[in-house]
Amino acid sequence: MGTGFIKALPNFVIALVVLIITWLVAKFTTRIADMITGRTRLRVSLQALVETLVKLTIWLIGIMIALTIVLPGLEPGSLIAGLGVGTVAIGFAFQDIFENFLAGVLIMLRDKMEIGDTIEVEGIIGKVEHISLRETHIRQLTGELTVCPNSMLFKNPVRIMTEQPIRRWEVTVGVAYDTDLDHATDVMRRALEGQEDLPDDHPVDIYVKEFGASSVDFMVRWWSGSTPRDMFAVRDDILRRIKRALDEAEIEIPFPYVTHTFKEPVPIAARGEADART
């Protein structure tokens, strides 16, 4: 065994040199692919996918050459056949890993959901910071980083909140039942005139929504920026304007009507002895 190992040392050295050359070629080729894709209009995720596939292909070729050098009796055909049989066994053992890998490839090939988009999936709302072949990093609105497996984003519905530069928002405003509804509509519409964050080609919609328990509810809809920050800032300004205008017009915004349910008192004699003493 010692003699065979000493005789095989030159092959090991050559295989090591091949791996070093493979590393250099992969690094150089990745830079070239980065330069080429950087001049195109490919999305960042697709650029990362091209670089990863180029690097993976070069490493597979280099490892196969190194194995044939270390094991001279191993032919490329038998090596590929062995890899096919081994891939089936490995696929069963690492099913989740390969599932996330394929899901990552398909996610990167999608036209939607780019890095920087704000999305919602399985109750997680945040900005996409990084997409790899195995996982996606989502920075939540509260600042925490959530690492999601790609299979979760591929199997479940994903709501892309910033796919368009603007989107529609809405709030509900209630007025008292003795209010003239046409007058209340005019008051709220005049209050929202001149709002800088609202586009001119998308007017504000004000509709009577329903008869509530203690108020007639209006639905106020508008279009503004699609980011959550835009929603909070614009909604705050709109609610302040509506509240100020309704107060100046002496239109009441009633409190919600709350019903209380009282249970029938139970006689002390019907309770247990311990409850009676209490």
DARAZI-V478739 format. One record per pair of residues at least 24 apart in sequence whose ideal C-beta (glycine too) atoms are under 7 Angstrom apart, sorted by the first residue. I is the first residue (numbers start at 0). J is the second residue. Records with the same first field share a line. If there is no record, write none. Layout:
# DARAZI-V478739
I->J ; J
This chain:
# DARAZI-V478739
10->68 ; 69
11->69
13->68
14->65 ; 68 ; 69
17->61 ; 64 ; 65 ; 68
18->61 ; 65
21->57 ; 58 ; 61
24->57
25->54 ; 57 ; 58
28->53 ; 57
29->53 ; 54
42->113
43->113 ; 114
44->107 ; 113 ; 114 ; 130
45->107
47->107
48->104 ; 107
51->132
98->150
99->133 ; 134 ; 148 ; 149 ; 150
100->132 ; 133
102->149 ; 150 ; 153
103->131 ; 132 ; 133 ; 149
104->132
105->153
106->130 ; 149 ; 152 ; 153
111->159 ; 162
112->157 ; 159
116->159 ; 161 ; 162
117->160 ; 161 ; 226 ; 227
118->157 ; 158 ; 159 ; 160
119->158 ; 160
120->151 ; 152 ; 155 ; 157
121->151 ; 155
123->147
140->227
160->225
161->225 ; 226
163->225
164->225
165->198 ; 222 ; 223 ; 224 ; 225
166->222 ; 225
167->220 ; 222
168->221 ; 223 ; 230 ; 234
169->218 ; 219 ; 220
170->219 ; 234 ; 237 ; 238
171->208 ; 216 ; 217 ; 218
172->217 ; 219 ; 241
173->211 ; 214 ; 215 ; 216 ; 252 ; 253
174->214 ; 215 ; 217 ; 250 ; 251 ; 252
175->214 ; 251 ; 253
176->215
178->215 ; 250
180->207 ; 215
183->250
186->244 ; 245 ; 248 ; 250
187->219 ; 241 ; 244
189->244
190->240 ; 241 ; 244
191->237 ; 240
194->236
196->223 ; 233
197->221 ; 222 ; 223
198->222
212->255 ; 256
213->253 ; 254 ; 255 ; 256
214->253
